[in-house]
Amino acid sequence: MAEETKPTLPVADPTPLGLGAFALTTFLLSAHNALGATVAPLLAFYGFAIFYGGLAQFMAGMYEFRNRNPFGATAFTTYGAFWMGLATFVGLVLMEKVKGDEIALSLGWILLAFAIFNTYMLLWSTRTNVAVFLVFLTLEITEILLFLGNFKGEAAGTGLVALGGYVGILTALVAWYTSAAALVNGMAGRSILPVGGPLWSGMPGPAPTQARAGAHA
């Protein structure tokens, strides 16, 4: 007799955690980029980049794999790794392993690489909901402004880096809203905070796995 298959236990929705971790760490770094080091010191974000925006968001991505949500898994895992990688880079700077004239140039290449990744994630976010799409749209603008500013050698609080910082603060606010919506809508089992529907639903094949923030749009 074949062994009876045990039912798979459900996993709690990791979306509120992943978006909340992304939002808080983005807010701290963006405040530094927008206002400069004298108002918002860079290292305020450091521990949170490792443990909250990094580790907690990475773990949220792992649970999205468990929930068979490839979009959420890819987004959270990638940006969790981004924050841990950025914290590692800052650590190398503090240990003077990176030359002063290489810091902005290196950040420019890092941000350009993530802008490329974010471009197709922005396109596919149209298959989730409006709130998630706005997170990736504002993040795309942030990354473009920041890599251009860093390639120009601009410091935090000046030029395109400052502008990118302000858009980054907006990105954090949108992500916080989407996190709050995912949490309260999931708890209530209905729409309390609206997130909108998918902007693009014409792709053939099975319906996509919605970002959990849109489960009760």
Residue pairs with C-beta under 8 A, 6 or more apart in sequence:
11 63
11 66
11 67
12 63
13 67
13 182
13 186
13 212
13 215
14 59
14 60
14 61
14 63
14 64
14 67
14 72
14 76
14 212
15 60
15 64
15 72
15 179
15 182
15 186
15 211
15 212
15 213
16 179
16 180
16 182
16 183
16 186
16 212
16 213
17 56
17 57
17 59
17 60
17 179
18 56
18 57
18 60
18 61
18 64
18 72
18 75
18 76
18 80
18 179
19 135
19 175
19 176
19 178
19 179
19 182
19 213
20 175
20 176
20 179
21 52
21 53
21 56
21 57
21 60
21 80
22 53
22 57
22 76
22 79
22 172
22 175
23 171
23 172
23 173
23 175
23 176
23 179
24 48
24 52
24 53
24 172
24 176
25 45
25 48
25 49
25 52
25 53
25 54
25 83
26 53
26 139
26 168
26 171
26 172
26 175
27 168
27 169
27 172
27 173
27 176
28 40
28 44
28 45
28 48
29 42
29 45
29 49
29 86
29 168
30 142
30 164
30 165
30 166
30 167
30 168
30 169
30 171
30 172
31 39
31 40
31 44
31 165
31 169
32 40
32 41
32 42
32 44
32 45
32 156
32 165
33 146
33 156
33 157
33 161
33 162
33 164
33 165
33 168
34 40
34 156
34 157
34 162
34 164
34 165
34 166
34 168
34 169
35 156
35 157
35 162
35 165
36 155
36 156
36 157
36 158
36 162
37 156
37 157
38 157
39 157
42 90
42 156
43 90
46 87
46 90
49 83
49 84
49 86
49 87
49 90
50 83
50 84
50 87
53 79
53 80
53 83
54 80
54 81
54 83
54 84
54 87
55 80
55 84
56 80
57 76
57 79
57 80
57 83
58 76
58 77
58 80
58 81
58 84
59 80
60 72
60 76
60 80
61 72
61 73
61 74
61 75
61 76
61 77
61 78
61 80
62 73
62 77
64 70
64 72
64 73
64 76
64 77
65 73
65 77
67 73
67 209
67 212
68 209
69 209
69 211
69 212
70 209
71 121
71 124
71 125
71 127
71 128
71 208
71 209
71 211
72 209
72 211
72 212
74 121
75 121
78 117
82 114
85 110
86 110
89 98
89 106
89 107
89 110
92 98
93 103
98 106
104 150
104 151
104 153
104 154
104 155
105 150
105 151
105 153
107 146
107 147
107 150
108 147
108 148
108 150
108 151
109 147
110 147
111 143
111 146
111 147
111 150
112 143
112 147
114 143
115 140
115 143
115 144
115 147
118 136
118 139
118 140
118 143
119 140
121 136
122 133
122 136
122 137
122 139
122 140
125 132
125 133
125 135
125 136
125 211
126 133
126 198
126 199
126 200
127 198
127 199
127 200
127 201
127 203
127 208
128 198
128 208
128 210
128 211
128 213
128 214
129 195
129 196
129 197
129 198
129 210
129 211
129 213
129 214
129 217
130 195
130 196
130 197
130 199
131 174
131 177
131 178
131 181
131 195
131 196
131 213
131 214
132 178
132 195
132 211
132 213
132 214
133 199
134 174
134 178
135 171
135 174
135 175
135 178
138 167
138 168
138 170
138 171
138 174
139 168
139 171
141 164
141 167
142 164
142 167
142 168
142 171
143 164
144 164
145 160
145 161
145 163
145 164
145 167
146 160
146 161
146 164
146 165
146 168
148 160
149 159
149 160
149 161
149 162
149 163
149 164
150 161
152 159
152 160
154 160
154 161
154 162
155 161
156 162
156 165
157 165
177 193
178 195
178 213
179 213
180 193
181 192
181 193
181 194
181 195
181 213
182 195
182 211
182 212
182 213
182 215
184 192
184 193
185 191
185 192
185 193
185 195
185 213
185 215
185 216
185 217
186 212
186 215
186 216
188 216
189 216
190 216
191 216
191 217
192 216
194 217
195 213
195 214
195 217
196 214
196 217
197 214
197 217
198 208
198 210
198 214
